[in-house]
Amino acid sequence: MAPKLLKASTIDGLKVINRSREDIGKLKDLMIDWQNGSIAYAVISFGGFLGIGDKYFAVPLESFRFEHEDGTDYAVLDVSKEQLENAPGFDKDVWPQHADYTFIDSVHSHYGYGVYSERYPPRM
């Protein structure tokens, strides 16, 4: 049964798997759009070895399903490793800080959720 609530502190390091139970990576953070009170996207660490060479990927939270199995929580992402490699990503030392919604819109569009800024227009 999927948990209905997750503490923010449990997100960092939560294992991400795909439907085939393959290890995709780890959740690193949630990017909160504080103007709209929504989560713009989740950040996944993928690739590398012992944290070296990891690339970070932005994924809409809607893309995840959360499961609890054998005492462990998992974030299940219905994508292949190849699809994730082609997703909008960034260097782990240079996080997107766009003043507009260009990056967030590209993330949501890549995963088929339409344009984020149309669903959550910036409030002034």
Phi, psi and chi 1 to 4 in degrees:
 res  aa     phi    psi   chi1   chi2   chi3   chi4
   1 MET       -  134.7  171.7  179.2 -111.7      -
   2 ALA   -75.4  136.9      -      -      -      -
   3 PRO   -66.7  144.3   18.6  -24.6      -      -
   4 LYS   -87.7  -23.4  -62.8 -167.3 -174.2  -64.4
   5 LEU  -134.1  143.1  -63.0  172.3      -      -
   6 LEU  -127.0  135.8  -70.2  173.0      -      -
   7 LYS   -72.2  141.4  -69.3 -176.5   -8.4 -175.3
   8 ALA   -56.9  -34.5      -      -      -      -
   9 SER   -67.9  -18.5   59.5      -      -      -
  10 THR   -85.3   -9.2   64.0      -      -      -
  11 ILE   -68.7  -45.0  -67.9  -63.8      -      -
  12 ASP   -63.4  115.7 -173.1   19.2      -      -
  13 GLY    91.9   -1.1      -      -      -      -
  14 LEU   -62.5  128.4 -172.2   65.3      -      -
  15 LYS   -67.0  134.3 -173.9  175.0 -174.1  176.3
  16 VAL  -109.5  127.9  179.5      -      -      -
  17 ILE  -127.0  163.4   58.4  175.8      -      -
  18 ASN   -99.8 -178.0   63.3   15.6      -      -
  19 ARG   -60.7  -27.1  -82.5 -166.5  -57.1  178.0
  20 SER   -82.4    5.7  -58.9      -      -      -
  21 ARG    70.2   17.2  -47.4  -54.5  -84.1  179.2
  22 GLU   -78.1  142.8  -64.9  174.8  -54.9      -
  23 ASP   -70.9  120.5 -171.6   -2.0      -      -
  24 ILE   -97.2  -35.5  -65.1  -70.5      -      -
  25 GLY   160.1 -151.2      -      -      -      -
  26 LYS  -135.0  143.7  -58.5 -131.2  178.7  -84.4
  27 LEU   -73.0  134.5  -87.7  175.4      -      -
  28 LYS  -108.0  -37.3  -64.5  -55.1  -68.4  176.1
  29 ASP  -168.1  169.9 -137.3  -31.9      -      -
  30 LEU  -119.3  133.7  -61.4  175.6      -      -
  31 MET   -97.9  115.5  -60.8  -55.2  -69.6      -
  32 ILE   -97.8  127.0  -61.2  168.8      -      -
  33 ASP   -86.9   90.3  179.9   -9.5      -      -
  34 TRP   -65.4  -23.6   58.7  -89.2      -      -
  35 GLN   -68.0  -32.9  -71.2 -177.1  -22.9      -
  36 ASN  -108.4   -6.6  -67.8  -51.7      -      -
  37 GLY    68.1   32.9      -      -      -      -
  38 SER  -127.2  163.5   62.8      -      -      -
  39 ILE   -92.4  115.4  -63.7  173.6      -      -
  40 ALA   -68.9  -43.1      -      -      -      -
  41 TYR  -171.6  163.5   56.0   86.9      -      -
  42 ALA   -98.8  153.4      -      -      -      -
  43 VAL  -110.9  126.8  177.6      -      -      -
  44 ILE  -112.7  136.5  -64.1  177.7      -      -
  45 SER   -93.0  131.5  156.5      -      -      -
  46 PHE  -146.1  137.9  173.1   71.0      -      -
  47 GLY    88.8 -175.7      -      -      -      -
  48 GLY    75.2 -178.6      -      -      -      -
  49 PHE  -138.6  122.5  179.8   70.2      -      -
  50 LEU    54.8   38.5  -61.3  175.4      -      -
  51 GLY    82.8   -4.9      -      -      -      -
  52 ILE   -94.8  126.0  -60.2  168.8      -      -
  53 GLY    86.0    5.9      -      -      -      -
  54 ASP   -62.1  144.0  -78.0   -1.6      -      -
  55 LYS  -115.6  146.6 -173.6  169.8  178.4 -172.7
  56 TYR  -103.8  142.0  -76.5    6.7      -      -
  57 PHE  -125.9  142.3  -67.1   90.7      -      -
  58 ALA   -97.1  130.7      -      -      -      -
  59 VAL  -137.8  130.2 -179.6      -      -      -
  60 PRO   -58.4  140.2  -20.4   30.9      -      -
  61 LEU   -59.8  -29.5 -161.5   59.7      -      -
  62 GLU   -61.7  -19.4  -61.4   92.6  -28.4      -
  63 SER   -76.2  -14.6  -62.9      -      -      -
  64 PHE   -96.8  151.8  -68.7   93.9      -      -
  65 ARG  -124.2  136.3 -174.1  175.4   80.1 -117.5
  66 PHE  -106.5  134.0  -67.0   90.7      -      -
  67 GLU  -129.4  153.0  -66.6 -178.1    0.2      -
  68 HIS  -124.9  119.0 -178.1   83.4      -      -
  69 GLU  -141.3  131.4 -174.7  177.8  -69.9      -
  70 ASP    51.5   41.6  -62.2  -34.1      -      -
  71 GLY    79.1    6.8      -      -      -      -
  72 THR  -123.9  138.9  -56.2      -      -      -
  73 ASP   -91.1  142.4  -68.9  -37.5      -      -
  74 TYR  -133.1  147.7  -63.1   96.5      -      -
  75 ALA  -101.7  120.7      -      -      -      -
  76 VAL  -102.1  123.9 -179.1      -      -      -
  77 LEU  -118.6  122.4 -177.0   57.8      -      -
  78 ASP   -85.6   63.4 -170.1   16.8      -      -
  79 VAL  -140.9  156.2  -60.8      -      -      -
  80 SER   -84.8  165.5   67.7      -      -      -
  81 LYS   -60.5  -36.1  -70.4 -179.2 -178.7 -178.6
  82 GLU   -65.0  -42.1  -66.5   76.6   25.4      -
  83 GLN   -63.2  -39.5  -73.2  172.5  -56.2      -
  84 LEU   -66.5  -38.2 -171.2   57.7      -      -
  85 GLU   -61.7  -26.1  -71.8  170.9  -12.1      -
  86 ASN   -94.9    2.8  -66.3  -39.5      -      -
  87 ALA   -80.5  161.0      -      -      -      -
  88 PRO   -60.0  127.4  -22.9   32.6      -      -
  89 GLY  -140.0  179.9      -      -      -      -
  90 PHE  -158.7  164.1   51.6   94.4      -      -
  91 ASP   -72.1  140.5 -176.1  -83.1      -      -
  92 LYS   -65.0  -16.0   70.0  177.9 -174.1  174.5
  93 ASP   -98.7   -4.8  -64.1  -38.5      -      -
  94 VAL  -134.9   88.4 -175.7      -      -      -
  95 TRP   -81.9  145.9  -70.8   50.9      -      -
  96 PRO   -61.8  134.7  -16.9   27.1      -      -
  97 GLN  -134.8   41.0  -63.9  -65.6  -39.4      -
  98 HIS   -63.4  138.3  -57.7  -68.6      -      -
  99 ALA   -74.5  -22.6      -      -      -      -
 100 ASP  -108.9 -175.1   62.2   25.0      -      -
 101 TYR   -98.8   18.5  -75.8   90.5      -      -
 102 THR   -55.5  -51.5  -54.9      -      -      -
 103 PHE   -65.8  -46.7 -179.6   75.2      -      -
 104 ILE   -61.4  -42.4  -58.9  169.2      -      -
 105 ASP   -60.6  -40.4  -73.2  -16.2      -      -
 106 SER   -66.9  -35.2   73.4      -      -      -
 107 VAL   -63.8  -51.5  167.2      -      -      -
 108 HIS   -65.8  -37.7  -77.0 -105.6      -      -
 109 SER   -66.0  -41.0  -66.0      -      -      -
 110 HIS   -57.1  -37.9  177.0   79.9      -      -
 111 TYR   -94.0    6.3  -71.3   95.4      -      -
 112 GLY    83.3   22.9      -      -      -      -
 113 TYR  -103.1   13.1  -69.0  101.0      -      -
 114 GLY    76.5 -160.2      -      -      -      -
 115 VAL   -96.0  116.4  179.7      -      -      -
 116 TYR   -55.0  -47.5  175.7   87.6      -      -
 117 SER   -67.7  -15.6   59.6      -      -      -
 118 GLU   -81.4  -34.0  -70.6  176.4    0.4      -
 119 ARG   -78.1  -35.3  -71.3 -176.2  -51.0  177.8
 120 TYR  -127.4   73.8  -58.1  101.1      -      -
 121 PRO   -61.7  142.2   -7.8   14.7      -      -
 122 PRO   -60.6  135.3  -17.2   25.5      -      -
 123 ARG   -90.9  142.6  -69.8 -167.9 -111.5  174.7
 124 MET  -104.3      -  -60.2  -65.3  166.6      -
